[in-house]
Amino acid sequence: MVKEYLNKNQKRVMRTLEILPGAISWSLIIFPIWGSLVIPVAVAYYIIAFDVYWLYRSIWTATLSLIAHYRLRAAQQFDWLNEAQSFLDWERIHHIVVIPTYQEPLYILKRTLTGLSQQTFPRENLTVVVSFEEREGEAATKMGRILKREFGEIFGNFIITFHPDLPGEVKGKSSNTAWAARLAKKKLIDEQERDINYVTITSNDADALLHKQYFSYLTFKFLDDPDRYEKIWQSAIQFYNNIWRLPAVTRAYNRVSSVVQTGILMRKDRLMNFSTYTLSLKLVDKVGYWDTDVIPEDYRMFFKTFYATRGKVEVEPIFLPAFCDAAESTTFWKTMKNQYNQVKRWAWGVSDDAYIIYKWLTVPNMPFWEKSIRAMYVIKDHVLWPVNWFAITLGANIPPLLNKDFNRTIIGKTLPQVSSGILTLALVALAAIIFIDWQQKPKAPEGTPWWKRFFAPFEFVLLPIVGFFFTALPGLDAHTRLMLGRYIEYKVTEKV
C-alpha cells in the first residue's frame, strides 16, 4: 500500500524529500540559538557530541590518508602492465575514455589528451571521445578539427562529437556523457563488433590527468575480479595541477581536499565515484547510461547502478593519483567566486538525496542493511555539510553568551574549555594532513616566489575562514535553493 501511494504521488513525494535535507540542516544550525534560551544543557551536550564526532573524523581521516598515501607511492612504482599481461585475454580489453567539455580552453584538452597518449597500456586499445556541446558553435568546431589533426592517429579510435540541446535534458556533464557513451557503444560494439564483456568506459573530466599506469592497473583489476560487471573504479582525485598559482586561502582548501580524497580510497564501505571514474560498458548499457535530467552525475550513477543490481555494485579503489585543476580565475576575487561556485555545485549533490530515499522505499528485493547503510552515509554527509562549521566553530560560545544564568553553572563555565580541549586534540590530525600534502603535492615550479614556498605550511591557519566560505556557506546555499525549489544551472568552472 505504501509503495503504491509513493508511485502514484511520486512528484509530490520527491518534492517533499527535496525539502527535507535543507530543513534538517537549518534546524541543526539554529538549534544552539533558541536552545540556549530554553534547554541550554541539551545544547551543551549537542556541541560536545559534535566536537567528539569531529575529533573522531579528523583522526580517522588522517590515519586513512596516511595509509592511502603510501599505497599510492607503492602502486606508482609497480609494473601494472606486466601484471595485466599475466591474463591470457588481456589484449581483448578495450577502454573508452569520454571527455565531456564545454568552454574548456584548447590547451586544457590538449594537456589531457597528451596525458592519455602517454599511457603504458597499448594506445590502440583506447577509444577517446571528446564531446563538445553543440551550442558552443564554430569555436568548438575549430577546436575539434585541431584535436582531430593532432591526436586522430594516436588512439585506436578518436571521436569528436557535438552534443545537441535535446528536449527534457538538463544542460551539463551528465547529459553530455550519456550522449558520448551511446555514440561510443554504437561505434565499438555495433559497428566494430567488439565484445562488450571486455570494454570499460571512463568518465574523464576535461582537466583530469590520469596517471600513466591507470589503464594498465585498471585492466589488471578488471580481469582479476569475477564481479567486474558490478564494480566502479575510482582513483585519488588531487587538485594539484595549478596549486601553486592559487591564492593562499583557496590553496589551503584544495590541499586539504586532495588529502581527504586520497584517504577516502581506504573506506570501501563509504567510497563513492567522484569526478573521474570507470565502469564496465556492460553495466552502463544495462542501466541505461547516465541520467540526462540531473546535474550531479557521479553519485547519481552510483545509486542508479546500486539499485539496478539490488545492492551488488561497489566502488573499488585505484591507488593512483588523478591530477585535476583547482578553481582559478584571472583575479583574486574571481578565483574566490569560482571556488565558491564549484563547491556549491558539488553541494548540489544533496539533490540526489530525494532520489536515494525514494529508491530506498520503492525498490524491492534489496538487502535492508546494505541499502540503508549506503543511503545513510551519503545523506548524513550531505545534511552535515553546512552544519559542521557552525556547530564546531561557534557552538560552544553561544549558550554562555545568550544565557547568563546558564553561564553561572559548572557546565556553562566549562563548556568553552571542554570544547576547545577536544578540538585541540584534532590538531594531531591536521599535522598528519600537512605532512601528506607536503609529500604528494608537486614541487613549486620555477619562478614561484620564495615567500609562497616558505609560508605554504602556515596556510592551514586559514582553515576556519576556508571552512565558512568554501564549505558551510556554499553548502547552505545549495540546501536552501533546493528547499525553496530554486534549482541551479550547471556552470563549468572557469579555466585560465
C-alpha positions in Angstrom: 0.0 0.0 0.0 2.8 2.4 0.9 4.7 1.6 -2.4 1.5 2.1 -4.4 1.0 5.5 -2.7 4.6 6.6 -3.4 4.4 5.6 -7.1 1.1 7.3 -7.6 2.3 10.5 -5.9 5.9 10.4 -7.0 6.2 14.1 -7.9 4.8 15.3 -4.6 6.8 12.8 -2.6 10.0 13.8 -4.4 9.4 17.5 -3.7 8.8 16.8 0.0 12.1 14.8 0.1 13.9 17.7 -1.6 12.8 20.0 1.3 13.9 17.6 4.0 17.8 18.0 3.9 17.7 21.8 4.0 15.1 21.8 6.7 17.2 19.5 8.9 20.4 21.5 8.2 18.8 24.8 9.1 17.2 23.2 12.2 20.6 21.9 13.4 22.2 25.3 12.8 19.7 27.4 14.6 19.1 24.9 17.5 22.0 26.3 19.6 20.4 29.8 19.4 16.9 29.1 20.6 18.0 26.0 22.6 20.4 28.2 24.6 17.4 30.1 26.0 15.2 27.1 26.6 17.3 23.9 27.1 20.9 25.1 27.4 22.1 21.8 28.9 20.9 19.9 25.8 22.7 22.4 23.6 25.9 21.9 25.6 25.8 18.1 25.1 24.9 18.7 21.4 28.0 20.8 21.0 30.3 18.3 22.8 28.8 15.5 20.7 29.7 17.4 17.5 33.2 18.1 18.8 33.8 14.4 19.7 32.5 13.4 16.3 34.8 15.9 14.6 37.8 14.6 16.6 37.0 11.1 15.6 36.5 12.0 12.0 39.8 14.0 11.9 41.9 11.3 13.4 40.3 8.6 11.3 40.7 10.7 8.1 44.3 11.5 8.8 45.2 7.8 9.6 43.5 6.5 6.4 45.0 9.3 4.3 48.5 8.3 5.6 48.0 4.7 4.7 46.5 5.5 1.3 49.4 7.9 0.5 51.9 5.1 1.0 49.8 2.7 -1.0 49.7 5.3 -3.9 53.5 5.6 -3.7 54.0 1.8 -3.9 51.4 1.4 -6.7 53.2 4.1 -8.9 56.4 2.0 -8.7 54.7 -1.3 -9.7 54.7 -2.6 -13.3 50.9 -2.9 -13.8 51.1 -3.7 -17.5 53.2 -6.7 -16.8 50.8 -7.8 -14.1 47.8 -7.4 -16.5 49.7 -9.4 -19.1 49.5 -12.5 -16.8 45.9 -12.9 -18.1 45.7 -14.7 -21.4 42.9 -12.5 -22.6 44.4 -9.1 -21.6 44.7 -7.9 -25.2 40.9 -8.2 -25.7 40.4 -5.4 -23.2 39.4 -2.1 -24.7 38.9 1.2 -22.7 36.6 4.0 -23.8 37.5 7.5 -22.4 34.7 10.0 -22.6 35.8 13.6 -22.1 32.7 15.9 -21.9 33.7 19.5 -22.4 32.0 22.9 -22.5 34.0 26.1 -23.0 37.3 24.4 -21.9 40.4 26.1 -23.3 42.2 24.2 -26.1 45.4 23.9 -24.1 43.5 22.0 -21.3 42.1 19.5 -23.8 45.5 19.1 -25.4 47.1 18.5 -22.0 44.5 15.8 -21.1 44.9 14.1 -24.4 48.7 14.2 -24.3 48.4 12.5 -20.8 46.3 9.8 -22.3 48.8 9.3 -25.2 51.5 8.5 -22.5 49.6 5.6 -21.0 51.6 2.4 -20.6 48.6 0.4 -21.9 48.6 0.0 -25.7 47.0 3.1 -27.2 45.3 1.0 -30.0 43.2 -0.4 -27.2 41.9 3.0 -26.2 38.9 4.9 -27.7 38.8 8.5 -26.8 35.6 10.6 -27.3 35.8 14.3 -26.9 32.2 15.5 -26.6 31.7 19.2 -27.1 28.4 21.0 -26.7 26.7 21.9 -30.0 25.7 25.3 -28.6 29.4 26.3 -28.5 29.1 26.7 -32.3 32.1 27.5 -34.5 34.6 27.7 -31.6 34.0 24.0 -30.7 34.1 23.0 -34.4 37.5 24.6 -34.8 38.9 23.0 -31.7 37.5 19.7 -32.8 39.4 20.0 -36.1 42.6 20.9 -34.3 42.4 18.0 -31.9 41.5 15.6 -34.7 44.5 16.6 -36.7 46.9 16.3 -33.7 45.5 13.2 -32.0 43.4 11.4 -34.6 46.0 8.8 -35.4 47.3 8.1 -31.9 44.5 6.0 -30.4 42.5 3.0 -31.6 39.6 5.4 -32.1 39.5 9.1 -31.7 36.0 10.6 -31.9 34.8 14.2 -31.9 31.2 14.7 -31.2 28.8 17.6 -30.6 26.1 17.1 -28.0 22.9 18.9 -29.1 20.4 20.5 -26.8 17.7 17.9 -26.6 14.2 18.3 -25.1 13.9 17.2 -21.5 17.6 17.3 -20.8 19.4 19.3 -18.3 22.5 21.0 -19.7 25.6 19.6 -18.0 28.2 16.9 -17.7 25.7 14.0 -17.2 23.6 14.5 -20.4 26.8 15.2 -22.4 28.4 12.0 -21.1 25.3 9.9 -21.8 25.3 11.2 -25.4 29.0 10.4 -25.9 28.8 7.0 -24.3 25.9 5.9 -26.5 27.9 7.0 -29.5 31.0 5.1 -28.4 28.9 1.9 -27.8 27.5 2.2 -31.3 31.0 2.6 -32.8 32.7 -0.2 -30.9 30.0 -2.8 -30.3 27.5 -2.3 -33.1 29.9 -1.4 -35.9 33.3 -2.8 -34.9 31.7 -5.8 -33.2 33.9 -5.8 -30.2 32.9 -8.0 -27.2 31.1 -5.7 -24.7 32.2 -8.0 -21.9 35.8 -6.7 -22.4 35.1 -3.0 -22.7 35.2 -0.4 -19.9 34.2 3.3 -20.1 35.8 6.1 -18.1 34.0 9.4 -17.4 37.1 11.8 -17.6 36.8 15.4 -16.5 38.3 17.6 -19.2 41.1 18.8 -16.9 41.8 15.5 -15.2 45.3 13.9 -15.9 45.2 10.2 -15.3 48.4 8.5 -14.1 50.3 6.9 -17.0 49.6 3.5 -15.5 45.9 4.0 -14.9 44.6 1.7 -17.7 47.2 -1.0 -17.0 46.2 -1.0 -13.4 42.5 -0.9 -14.4 43.0 -3.8 -16.8 44.5 -6.0 -14.1 41.8 -5.1 -11.6 39.1 -5.7 -14.2 40.4 -9.2 -15.3 41.2 -10.2 -11.7 37.6 -9.5 -10.4 34.9 -12.1 -11.0 32.3 -9.4 -10.1 33.8 -6.9 -12.6 30.3 -6.0 -14.1 29.2 -4.8 -10.6 32.1 -2.5 -9.9 33.1 1.2 -10.3 36.8 2.1 -10.2 37.9 5.3 -8.6 41.4 6.8 -8.4 42.6 9.5 -6.0 41.4 13.0 -7.2 44.0 15.5 -6.3 43.6 19.2 -7.1 47.3 19.9 -7.8 47.6 20.9 -11.4 47.6 24.6 -10.7 48.0 24.6 -6.9 51.0 27.0 -6.8 49.1 29.6 -8.8 46.3 29.9 -6.3 45.9 32.5 -3.5 46.6 31.1 -0.1 43.0 30.8 1.0 41.9 28.6 -1.9 45.2 26.7 -2.0 44.6 25.7 1.7 41.2 24.4 0.8 42.4 22.4 -2.2 45.3 20.9 -0.4 43.1 19.6 2.4 40.5 18.4 -0.2 43.3 16.5 -2.1 44.4 14.7 1.1 40.8 13.8 2.1 40.1 12.4 -1.4 43.3 10.3 -1.1 42.2 8.9 2.3 38.7 8.0 1.3 40.1 5.3 -1.0 40.6 3.2 2.1 36.9 3.3 3.1 35.3 0.8 0.7 32.1 1.0 2.7 31.9 4.7 2.0 33.9 5.1 -1.2 31.8 6.8 -4.0 32.8 7.6 -7.5 33.6 11.2 -8.0 34.7 13.4 -10.9 36.7 10.9 -12.9 35.9 7.1 -12.7 35.4 3.9 -14.7 32.7 1.3 -15.1 32.2 -1.7 -17.4 30.3 -0.7 -20.6 28.1 -3.7 -19.9 26.9 -2.2 -16.6 26.4 1.3 -18.1 24.4 -0.2 -21.0 22.4 -2.3 -18.6 21.2 0.7 -16.5 20.5 3.0 -19.5 23.6 5.2 -19.3 23.9 8.4 -17.4 20.7 10.3 -16.5 20.1 13.3 -18.7 17.8 15.3 -16.4 20.2 15.9 -13.5 23.3 18.0 -12.7 25.2 15.7 -10.3 26.3 12.7 -12.3 28.8 10.8 -10.2 26.8 9.9 -7.1 23.6 9.5 -9.2 25.4 7.0 -11.4 26.5 5.0 -8.3 23.0 4.8 -6.9 21.4 4.1 -10.3 23.7 1.1 -10.7 23.4 0.2 -7.0 19.6 -0.1 -7.0 19.6 -1.7 -10.5 21.8 -4.5 -9.3 19.9 -4.8 -5.9 22.8 -3.5 -3.9 25.6 -5.5 -5.6 27.6 -2.6 -7.0 30.7 -1.5 -5.1 33.4 1.2 -5.8 36.9 -0.3 -6.0 39.9 2.0 -5.3 42.6 2.5 -7.9 45.7 3.6 -5.8 46.9 6.1 -8.4 46.5 9.9 -8.5 44.4 11.7 -11.0 45.5 15.3 -11.0 42.8 18.0 -11.6 42.7 21.8 -11.8 41.5 23.7 -8.7 39.1 26.5 -9.3 41.0 29.6 -10.5 40.5 32.8 -12.4 42.3 36.0 -13.5 41.9 37.9 -10.2 41.8 37.1 -6.5 38.1 37.9 -6.2 37.1 36.0 -9.3 39.0 33.0 -8.0 37.1 33.2 -4.8 33.8 33.3 -6.7 34.9 30.3 -8.9 35.8 28.3 -5.9 32.6 29.1 -4.2 30.5 28.2 -7.2 32.4 24.9 -7.7 31.7 23.8 -4.1 28.1 24.9 -4.4 27.8 22.7 -7.5 29.3 19.8 -5.6 27.0 20.5 -2.6 24.1 20.4 -5.1 24.6 16.6 -4.8 22.1 17.0 -2.0 19.5 17.0 -4.7 20.2 13.2 -5.1 19.0 12.5 -1.6 15.4 12.6 -2.7 16.2 10.0 -5.4 18.2 7.9 -2.9 15.4 7.9 -0.3 12.7 7.3 -2.9 14.5 4.3 -4.4 15.2 3.0 -0.9 11.5 3.0 -0.2 10.3 1.6 -3.6 13.0 -0.8 -5.0 12.1 -4.4 -3.9 14.3 -7.4 -3.0 17.3 -5.5 -1.7 19.3 -6.3 1.5 18.0 -4.0 4.1 21.2 -3.1 5.9 23.2 -2.8 2.7 20.9 -0.3 1.1 20.3 1.5 4.5 24.0 2.0 5.4 24.9 3.2 1.9 22.0 5.7 1.9 22.6 6.8 5.5 26.3 7.7 4.9 25.6 9.9 1.9 22.5 11.6 3.4 24.4 12.2 6.7 27.3 13.8 4.9 25.0 16.0 2.8 23.0 17.1 5.8 26.0 17.9 8.0 27.9 19.6 5.1 26.8 23.1 6.1 26.2 22.3 9.8 29.7 21.2 11.0 31.3 24.6 10.8 28.6 26.3 12.8 28.5 23.7 15.5 32.3 23.3 15.9 33.5 26.9 15.4 30.7 28.9 17.0 28.6 26.4 19.0 30.5 26.4 22.4 30.3 30.2 22.7 26.6 30.6 22.1 25.0 29.2 25.3 27.1 31.2 27.7 26.7 34.3 25.6 22.9 34.1 25.3 22.0 32.6 28.7 23.7 34.4 31.6 22.0 32.1 34.2 23.5 29.0 32.3 26.9 30.7 32.2 26.9 30.6 36.1 26.6 26.9 36.1 29.5 24.5 36.1 28.7 23.1 32.7 28.1 26.6 31.3 31.5 27.8 32.6 33.4 24.8 31.4 31.7 24.2 28.0 34.1 26.5 26.0 37.2 25.0 27.7 36.0 21.4 27.1 35.1 22.1 23.5 38.5 23.8 23.0 40.3 20.9 24.5 38.6 18.3 22.3 39.3 20.4 19.2 42.9 21.0 20.1 43.5 17.2 20.0 42.3 17.3 16.4 45.5 19.3 15.6 47.3 16.0 15.6 45.3 15.0 12.6 46.0 18.4 10.9 49.7 17.8 11.4 49.4 14.4 9.5 47.4 16.1 6.7 50.1 18.8 6.3 52.7 16.0 6.1 50.8 14.0 3.5 50.1 17.1 1.4 53.8 18.1 1.6 54.7 14.6 0.3 52.3 14.3 -2.5 52.0 17.9 -3.7 54.1 18.7 -6.8 57.1 20.9 -6.1 56.8 24.6 -6.8 57.6 25.4 -10.4 60.5 27.7 -11.5 59.6 31.3 -10.8 57.4 30.7 -7.7 58.2 33.4 -5.2 60.3 32.3 -2.2 57.8 33.6 0.2 55.0 31.5 -1.2 57.0 28.3 -0.7 58.1 29.5 2.8 54.6 30.3 4.1 52.9 27.2 2.4 52.9 25.1 5.7 51.3 28.0 7.6 48.4 28.5 5.2 46.4 26.0 7.2 45.7 28.6 9.9 43.2 29.9 7.4 41.1 26.8 7.7 38.4 28.4 9.9 37.8 31.1 7.2 38.1 28.5 4.4 35.6 26.3 6.2 33.0 29.0 6.3 33.3 30.5 2.8 34.1 27.2 0.9 32.2 24.6 2.8 29.5 25.9 5.1 28.2 28.8 3.1 28.0 27.1 -0.4 26.6 24.0 1.3 23.9 26.1 3.0 23.3 27.9 -0.3 22.7 24.7 -2.2 20.4 23.2 0.6 18.3 26.4 0.8 17.9 26.7 -3.0 16.8 23.0 -3.2 14.4 23.5 -0.2 12.8 26.6 -1.9 12.7 24.9 -5.4 15.3 27.4 -6.9 17.2 24.8 -8.9 20.7 25.7 -10.1 22.1 25.5 -13.6 25.3 23.7 -14.4 28.2 26.1 -14.7 31.6 24.9 -15.8 34.5 26.0 -13.6 36.5 28.7 -15.4 40.0 27.7 -16.6 42.8 30.2 -17.1 
